[in-house]
Amino acid sequence: MKQRENSAAGMVVGMATGAVLGAAGAMMATQSKRQMRRNVRKVMKGAENAVMQLDKMATDFVEKHLNLSHPYDENNIKEANNLYRAFVTGSDQVWSPTCVGFDPVYFLTFADSAKKHSYAASIATDTIPENLKDEFIRRVSDFSSCSLREKSGANLVKNLSGKDAFVSIDPSMLLKREDWDKLCSDNAPNEPYILLFTVPKPKNLVNYALELSEKHDCKVLFLNNFSRKIKHKRLTYIDPVSNNDFISLIKNAKYVCTNSFHGNAFSLLYHKNFVVETDTLAKKNIRSESLMLSLGLKSRILSTENKPDIDDNTDWDKIDRLIDEERERSKKYLLGI
């Protein structure tokens, strides 16, 4: 875990670096060394500005809405063990063997065993690399209580360590849409639009959104993490947005097309007509797949074999009831810590 000033940008730096390396590779094939150096500097500057913008928005949101402790890093985090009754780690990919570098702090290795709890911890994979298995087992076995976000993660913990794990709803879904409305901005466009929101590179999602755009004669707003190479008259790229504007973009969209777990989650909370692509060019999004299957919404998963009718009727009363049940179970778990 890094100090607060570094935390918000950590994942974005990695994504921006990947984009920079890809751009540099393309430049090497077509440009002179002098041209390449000049253009690489432009790309690096653009990535740096994007990271700074995202980090500032995240920091502003956190400082405005959350009660924060003294900032800690890997050098002084052990001091916290004497100050708090309990520690809870969660949720998004905190136990991933790749996304956050298998960081021991996210496994609360600095704390006494009796104080260690997880909530909706996500591993984001159904396997642990052989070279990390023994350490993974040692870390999770030391928890007083263990909650995972995906059933596949709970099964993985059980199979490797023998430890039972509670399956909890994602923290973003502990709140109802009425709660999120209090944080929602008024900055969405007035005219109808399709929100295309991707984190990993999609396979078929962009084409699906563009076909939907042609059918309903409305523009596509594209919020992504990789590049702006796709050019289309109906496609408009949008810059990184604040948390408040993100909620507004989903709430006010005519349709949502996404491969992001949280794009998926907020589409459910706001009863949007949406599709989610779980099989991406990077890897399978088992987090969204697990959520959709648990709610009986497999038909809204876009794949090579399945092209959903985004206008299909959804029994939102049933979906809300299922989410409410999981919400109450998860709150009970948290209150028992």
C-alpha positions in Angstrom: 0.0 0.0 0.0 1.4 3.4 -1.0 0.9 6.8 0.7 -2.4 8.5 -0.1 -0.8 10.8 -2.7 0.1 7.8 -4.8 -2.8 5.4 -4.2 -5.4 6.8 -6.6 -3.2 6.8 -9.6 -1.5 3.4 -9.1 -3.6 1.3 -11.5 -3.9 4.1 -14.0 -0.1 4.5 -14.2 0.1 0.8 -15.3 -2.6 1.3 -17.9 -1.0 4.5 -19.2 2.4 2.8 -19.4 0.9 0.0 -21.5 -0.5 2.6 -23.9 2.8 4.4 -24.1 4.7 1.2 -24.9 2.2 0.2 -27.6 2.4 3.6 -29.2 6.2 3.6 -29.1 6.2 0.2 -30.9 4.0 1.5 -33.7 6.2 4.6 -34.0 9.4 2.6 -34.4 8.0 0.9 -37.5 7.1 4.2 -39.3 9.1 7.1 -38.1 12.7 8.3 -37.8 14.4 8.3 -34.4 14.0 12.0 -34.1 10.3 11.9 -34.9 9.8 9.0 -32.6 11.5 10.8 -29.6 9.4 13.8 -30.2 6.1 11.9 -30.4 7.0 9.6 -27.5 7.5 12.7 -25.3 4.0 13.9 -26.4 2.4 10.5 -25.6 4.2 10.4 -22.2 3.1 13.9 -21.4 -0.5 13.1 -22.3 -0.4 9.9 -20.1 1.1 11.9 -17.2 -1.6 14.6 -17.5 -4.3 11.9 -17.5 -2.9 10.3 -14.4 -2.7 13.6 -12.6 -6.2 14.5 -13.6 -7.6 11.2 -12.4 -5.6 11.3 -9.2 -6.8 14.7 -8.3 -10.5 13.8 -9.0 -10.1 10.7 -6.8 -8.3 12.5 -4.0 -10.9 15.3 -4.0 -13.8 12.8 -3.8 -12.2 10.8 -1.0 -11.3 13.8 1.1 -14.8 15.3 0.7 -16.8 12.2 1.5 -14.7 9.9 3.6 -13.2 10.0 7.1 -9.6 9.3 6.6 -6.9 8.0 9.0 -3.4 9.3 9.2 -1.7 8.3 5.9 0.3 5.1 6.0 2.7 3.4 3.7 4.7 0.1 3.8 7.2 1.7 6.2 4.9 2.8 9.0 1.8 0.7 8.6 2.7 -1.6 11.5 2.1 1.4 13.8 -1.6 1.2 13.0 -1.9 -2.2 14.7 -1.8 -0.6 18.1 -4.4 2.1 17.3 -7.3 0.1 15.8 -9.6 -2.7 17.1 -10.1 -4.2 13.6 -8.9 -3.9 10.0 -11.0 -4.7 7.0 -9.5 -5.2 3.5 -11.5 -5.1 0.3 -12.7 -5.2 -2.4 -11.7 -4.7 -6.0 -8.9 -7.1 -6.9 -7.0 -6.6 -3.5 -6.0 -10.2 -3.5 -5.2 -10.4 -7.2 -1.8 -12.1 -7.9 -1.2 -9.6 -10.7 -3.3 -6.4 -10.5 -1.8 -5.0 -7.3 1.4 -7.0 -7.2 0.2 -9.4 -4.5 0.8 -6.6 -2.0 1.1 -8.0 1.5 -0.5 -4.9 3.0 -3.8 -5.8 1.3 -3.6 -9.1 3.2 -3.2 -7.1 6.5 0.1 -8.8 7.3 1.0 -6.0 9.6 -2.0 -6.7 12.0 -2.7 -9.2 14.7 -4.7 -12.2 13.4 -7.7 -11.5 15.6 -8.0 -8.0 14.0 -7.9 -9.2 10.4 -11.1 -9.3 8.3 -11.8 -9.1 4.6 -15.0 -7.8 3.0 -15.8 -8.7 -0.6 -12.1 -9.2 -1.4 -11.7 -10.0 -5.1 -9.0 -12.3 -6.5 -10.3 -11.7 -10.1 -9.1 -15.2 -11.2 -9.9 -18.7 -10.4 -6.3 -19.8 -10.1 -3.3 -18.8 -8.1 0.2 -19.2 -9.7 2.1 -22.1 -8.3 4.9 -19.9 -7.0 2.5 -17.9 -4.9 0.2 -20.7 -3.6 2.0 -21.3 -0.3 2.2 -17.6 0.5 -1.4 -17.1 -0.4 -2.5 -20.0 1.9 -0.4 -18.6 4.7 -1.9 -15.1 4.4 -5.6 -16.0 4.1 -5.4 -18.7 6.8 -4.4 -15.9 9.3 -7.7 -14.0 8.9 -10.3 -13.9 11.8 -13.1 -13.7 9.2 -13.0 -14.0 5.5 -15.4 -12.5 2.9 -14.9 -12.8 -0.9 -16.8 -11.0 -3.6 -17.0 -13.9 -6.1 -18.1 -17.4 -5.4 -15.1 -18.6 -7.5 -12.8 -16.7 -5.0 -14.5 -18.2 -2.0 -14.1 -21.7 -3.6 -10.4 -21.0 -4.3 -9.8 -20.0 -0.6 -11.7 -23.1 0.6 -9.9 -25.5 -1.7 -6.4 -24.1 -1.0 -6.6 -23.3 2.7 -9.6 -25.2 4.0 -11.0 -21.9 5.3 -14.7 -21.1 4.8 -15.3 -17.8 3.1 -18.5 -15.7 3.1 -19.6 -14.4 -0.3 -20.6 -10.7 -0.1 -22.0 -8.1 -2.4 -19.6 -5.4 -3.8 -19.4 -2.4 -1.5 -20.8 -0.1 -4.3 -24.0 -2.2 -4.1 -24.4 -1.8 -0.3 -25.9 1.5 -1.1 -29.2 2.0 -3.0 -29.6 4.2 -6.0 -31.3 6.8 -3.7 -28.0 7.0 -1.8 -25.9 7.4 -4.9 -28.3 10.1 -6.2 -27.0 12.3 -3.4 -23.5 12.2 -5.0 -24.7 12.3 -8.6 -23.9 15.5 -10.6 -26.1 17.2 -13.2 -23.5 17.1 -15.9 -24.9 14.5 -18.3 -25.8 15.5 -21.9 -29.4 16.5 -22.6 -29.8 14.5 -25.8 -30.1 10.6 -25.8 -26.8 8.8 -25.8 -25.2 5.3 -25.4 -22.5 5.1 -22.8 -19.7 2.8 -23.9 -17.5 2.2 -20.9 -14.5 -0.2 -21.1 -11.6 -0.9 -18.9 -9.8 -3.9 -20.7 -9.8 -3.9 -24.5 -13.2 -5.2 -25.7 -13.7 -7.8 -28.4 -17.2 -7.2 -29.8 -18.5 -4.4 -27.6 -17.6 -1.4 -29.7 -19.3 -2.8 -32.8 -22.3 -3.7 -30.8 -22.6 -0.2 -29.5 -22.2 1.3 -32.9 -24.9 -1.0 -34.4 -27.1 0.1 -31.5 -26.4 3.7 -32.3 -27.4 3.3 -35.9 -30.6 1.5 -35.0 -31.7 4.2 -32.5 -30.0 7.2 -34.1 -28.2 8.4 -31.0 -24.5 9.0 -30.4 -22.0 6.9 -28.5 -20.0 8.4 -25.6 -16.9 6.3 -25.2 -15.1 6.3 -21.9 -12.1 4.0 -22.0 -8.7 3.2 -20.5 -6.6 2.5 -23.7 -6.6 4.5 -26.9 -8.7 6.6 -29.3 -7.8 4.8 -32.5 -11.4 3.9 -33.5 -12.9 6.6 -35.6 -16.6 6.8 -36.4 -19.1 9.6 -37.0 -21.3 8.4 -34.1 -18.5 7.9 -31.6 -17.4 10.6 -29.3 -14.5 10.0 -26.8 -14.9 11.6 -23.4 -12.1 12.6 -21.0 -11.7 11.0 -17.6 -14.7 12.0 -15.4 -15.2 12.5 -11.6 -17.0 9.9 -9.5 -20.0 12.2 -9.4 -20.1 12.6 -13.2 -19.6 8.9 -13.7 -22.8 8.2 -11.8 -24.6 10.8 -13.8 -23.4 9.3 -17.1 -24.8 5.9 -16.2 -28.0 7.2 -14.6 -28.9 9.3 -17.6 -27.8 7.0 -20.5 -30.4 5.5 -22.8 -28.2 2.4 -23.0 -25.0 1.2 -21.3 -22.5 -1.1 -23.0 -19.6 -2.1 -20.7 -17.0 -4.6 -19.8 -16.3 -3.0 -16.4 -17.6 -4.5 -13.2 -18.7 -1.2 -11.8 -20.2 -0.2 -15.1 -22.2 -3.4 -14.7 -23.1 -2.7 -11.0 -24.3 0.8 -11.5 -26.3 -0.2 -14.5 -28.1 -2.7 -12.3 -28.7 -0.1 -9.5 -30.1 2.4 -12.0 -32.2 -0.2 -14.0 -30.5 0.6 -17.3 -31.0 -1.3 -20.5 -27.4 -2.6 -20.8 -25.1 -5.4 -21.9 -21.8 -6.5 -20.4 -19.0 -8.2 -22.3 -17.2 -10.5 -19.9 -14.8 -12.1 -22.3 -12.3 -9.4 -23.3 -9.0 -9.2 -25.2 -7.2 -9.1 -21.9 -8.9 -11.8 -19.8 -12.3 -13.0 -18.7 -14.1 -10.7 -16.3 -15.2 -13.4 -13.8 -16.4 -10.6 -11.4 -19.1 -9.5 -13.8 -19.9 -13.0 -14.9 -20.4 -14.1 -11.3 -22.7 -11.1 -10.6 -24.8 -11.6 -13.7 -25.3 -15.3 -13.2 -26.3 -14.8 -9.6 -29.1 -12.5 -10.7 -30.2 -14.7 -13.6 -29.1 -12.2 -16.2 -26.9 -14.5 -18.4 -28.9 -13.3 -21.5 -27.4 -9.8 -21.1 -23.8 -11.1 -21.4 -22.4 -10.2 -24.9 -20.2 -12.9 -26.4 -19.3 -14.4 -29.8 -22.2 -16.9 -29.2 -24.7 -14.5 -27.8 -25.8 -11.1 -29.1 -28.3 -9.8 -26.5 -31.4 -7.8 -27.3 -30.7 -4.8 -25.1 -34.4 -3.8 -25.1 -35.5 -7.1 -23.6 -37.8 -6.6 -20.6 -36.1 -7.1 -17.2 -38.0 -8.0 -14.0 -36.4 -5.2 -12.0 -38.6 -6.0 -9.0 -37.0 -9.4 -8.9 -33.5 -8.0 -9.4 -34.0 -5.5 -6.6 -35.2 -8.2 -4.3 -32.2 -10.4 -5.0 -29.8 -7.5 -4.5 -31.6 -6.4 -1.3 -31.3 -9.9 0.1 -27.5 -10.0 -0.6 -27.2 -6.4 0.8 -28.8 -7.4 4.1 -26.7 -10.6 4.4 -23.5 -8.5 3.7 -24.4 -5.8 6.2 -25.0 -8.5 8.8 -21.5 -9.8 8.2 -20.0 -6.4 8.5 -21.8 -5.6 11.7 -20.5 -8.8 13.2 -16.9 -7.8 12.8 
